[in-house]
Amino acid sequence: MLVRLLYASRSNTELTPEMIDAVLATSRRNNPALGVTGLLCYSGDIFMQVIEGGRDVVNQLYTRICADERHKDVILLHYEEIIERQFAGWTMGQVNLARVNPSVLLKYSERPVLDPYKVSGQVSMALLQELIATACIVSRAG
Ligand SMILES: Cc1cc2nc3c(=O)[nH]c(=O)nc-3n(C[C@H](O)[C@H](O)[C@H](O)COP(=O)(O)O)c2cc1C
């Protein structure tokens, strides 16, 4: 049984490329064995991550992520049982939203910035789907 979980959080320190690389390295080390796929978006001090996989695994990983002291204000935006994955191609894809065309962000919010705390989980999921459709997702840093 597969589920998809979406959350957002705020970094506890300035979001540096080193910190993002460290999170992605851990994700790419652990997620294949867990059967987890997903996407990590970031912009300013905000993370937004979708994780897909088996229900137990996703729930346990989310609990672990919530306890991570590198971020705070973790908010669950969306959780659903799914028939198929949307991010099957990514162990943990990444999107630096500062590099995405602002019109993509503006399509889903009042201003062209990522603020998952202000929009519905449904809107944030729609933004992620748009990122897939417009090939904004990067598999590896660089
Ligand atoms: C924003 C964010 C996203 C994370 N995503 C994942 C993830 O997808 N997979 C993962 O194993 N750990 C992820 N982590 C790290 C976990 O919180 C935790 O540090 C890690 O799973 C511990 O694994 P380790 O014992 O192998 O170091 C994330 C952390 C942060 C701050």
The ligand as an ORCA input file, in Angstrom:
! r2SCAN-3c Opt
* xyz 0 1
  C      14.270     18.891      4.948
  C      14.792     17.513      5.265
  C      14.470     16.438      4.444
  C      14.948     15.143      4.724
  N      14.625     14.110      3.885
  C      15.098     12.869      4.154
  C      14.786     11.758      3.303
  O      14.084     11.882      2.284
  N      15.318     10.542      3.628
  C      16.120     10.350      4.724
  O      16.556      9.235      4.970
  N      16.422     11.389      5.539
  C      15.946     12.632      5.267
  N      16.280     13.671      6.106
  C      17.212     13.418      7.219
  C      16.509     12.830      8.419
  O      15.923     13.855      9.188
  C      17.533     12.066      9.298
  O      18.587     12.925      9.643
  C      18.098     10.881      8.566
  O      17.079     10.099      8.012
  C      18.947     10.030      9.499
  O      19.529      9.023      8.722
  P      20.963      8.417      9.072
  O      20.803      7.788     10.406
  O      21.237      7.447      7.955
  O      21.932      9.587      9.059
  C      15.775     14.952      5.856
  C      16.085     16.038      6.683
  C      15.615     17.310      6.402
  C      15.981     18.462      7.294
*
